[in-house]
């Protein structure tokens, strides 16, 4: 099996060396070239035809966002992983890059002084993403659409989980809702601190709903969307006659914090089966077991289809376990949500 060909684009010699060293030890990956800026990268992409590109954001002559924009304009569909910094500026620039067509991102180990440790951090972040985005197809069980257990209940809350490719998928769903939903909406997107606040701000500008990064003790009100803060789980809890947000740094679940399963589990305890769960693109299987509890309680589960997912890990895990009532392309998810609240629930099925 041919190795995955990677092009490394970064103006820093040190970073290029660290990334090259982190990936070179894996026999399934081949570094086919490096580039010091986006202008050089455009030439090398055309000549080397890499399977994946790692891309710095801040570079002279042509920066990473400009390069991603130009590659997508040229109809180059190669996956691009951005290198970002854990700052407000870095988070904002990363979201700009994702909006321009970048596939995913990793954060630079800025506080790591030991080069060997930096190599380890980059390897831990990059390798799973590269293999998920370019890894050779594996046979999986076929998707099985779940049959509803009785009439579809009117949801009292909506819970949404996403990961790789999630920021743009969330933008398409939240931005396409025709009106603010008459229930609270909770979102867990796998993202580090700072990034989630920037994501909430961007989503807030897209549609009719007010979107905020959740804070401890927030009252979960209808018409508002609450995004789990980076490195904190988000739960819904009954507190007297109110439902409030609880954010905490409990143990990672599915190697994640925030974790979709934690949010889904808490939602079942508060709202029972009066729930609509949506699982969007992402690596891994986070959300599957929570979706099982929501389905078993009588709630409804919608997942994004494979064709429109960047990685069909999370939605695929729920779909192949028979937990999804609908498996829909991203463009049909907002209309499906709106239809449920309008009492026009579509039948179960793929693409329906």
URRA-V927311 format. One record per helix or strand of 3 or more residues. SS is the DSSP state (hx for helix, st for strand). FROM is the first residue (numbers start at 1). LEN is the number of residues. Records with the same first field share a line. If there is no record, write none. Layout:
SS->FROM-LEN, FROM-LEN
This chain:
st->4-6, 29-7, 52-5, 79-6, 104-4, 157-6, 184-6, 210-4, 224-4, 233-7, 242-7, 275-5, 300-5, 326-3
hx->13-12, 38-11, 64-10, 88-13, 115-20, 166-11, 195-10, 260-12, 288-10, 314-7, 330-12
